[in-house]
Every structure is written in structure tokens, then in C-alpha cells.
Amino acid sequence: MLIKKHTCREEILKTVSKIIKRKSKNEFTPSEVIECMTNNKTIYAESTIRTHIVAKCCINAPNNHATVYNDFERIGHGLYKLIKPNI
């Protein structure tokens, strides 16, 4: 049986989608994502998850990484939204 491994970004996107669907509001905090992923036994460190959310995947973060994605937008202090939600 082949087990598909998810990248940190893929796991974060799935987790964010679940969070905003549960809240019925397109907003989340990195802490919510970290807590949910930790509860689901993620293999990724808290620092890796946080870096993806606040920097690598955030459209309005300074571009300090070789690879960046436009998945999230910072909408307040410690508050983000998914750019293309499916809620």
C-alpha cells in the first residue's frame, strides 16, 4: 500500500480549510493551525508551520524566501485569511 506524504504547505492548507469551515468565517490564527495539526499528529515542527503561515505562504509578507506562495493574507495582528476559500 502506497502512503502519500503531504508537504507542510498541503497539510496547513487542509487544516486552514477545516478551521474556517468550522468557524464559518474566513479567518484564523497560526496558533489555531498549530494546535489542530499537533492534535492530528503532524510531523512538522511548530516553527516550520508558523514560518509557512506568516512568511512563505503570506501574500503581504516580506519576500525573504526562495519559494513563496500566495495562499494567505495577513488581515490583522496574528490574524490571517485564506485567499481562495472553499467555504
Secondary structure, 3 states (H helix, E strand, C coil): CCCCCCCHHHHHHHHHHHHHHHHCCCCECHHHHHHHHHHCCCCCCHHHHHHHHHHHCECCCCCCCCCCCCCEEEEECCEEEECCCCC
